[in-house]
Amino acid sequence: MIDRLSVRCWWMWLAVPALLVLAGCGEAPLDRLSAGDRILAFGDSLTEGVGAPDGAAYPAQLEALTGHAVINAGVSGETTAEAVTRLPAVLDRHEPALMILLTGGNDVLQNRNPIRAKANIARMIELARGRGVQVVLVGVPRKSLFSNSAPLYRELADFYHVVLVDDLVADLLRRPGYKSDAVHLNAAGYRAMAERLDEVLRESGAL
């Protein structure tokens, strides 16, 4: 006859792999945003909206989808080293409840050290977290045709337990109808980006 302790241990052994899978995915639920909470879209040209008409960048389209103010804090051409210096003042000025962080593309294009880029992005996550700001991290592809997001984004998401939108940018850049040039999107591409980010926010509990 199996005693209760044995049954309990058996269930614990079954649960361990599932717990490890959940811990490894790096995607933790978000707290629900309250009315009036702002979302900060922080990044480079893909946030600023290069390649699309005024008003078509993903932050503006995401604002229409979510009903929350989405601040476009994208600066074209910015590297992670420049972004990490700029971020504290932006956070203090806008006091967002949530930040969508899409950065690192210019480091890739300029062949910057990926270890340094990873450290800069880690610091940006820490700066936001230190102010009580939730973070959604968007992965950026490596510098090769049809590549997926650089591994550093998954590594950071796992370490900090932040929601990761892994291959969104890579997937959109593989579709000519969504691109304005080799590395930027058009209005339809930014719309698709906004729609996917809206889905992620809803699936993660923020909306």
Secondary structure, DSSP 8 states (H G I E B T S, - for coil): ---HHHHHHHHHHHHHHHHHHHHHH---------TT--EEEEESHHHHTTTS-TT-SHHHHHHHHHSS-EEEEE-TT--HHHHHHHHHHHHHHH--SEEEEE--HHHHHTT--HHHHHHHHHHHHHHHHHTT-EEEEE--B-SSTT--B-HHHHHHHHHHT-EEE-SHHHHHHT-GGGBSSSS-B-HHHHHHHHHHHHHHHHHTT--
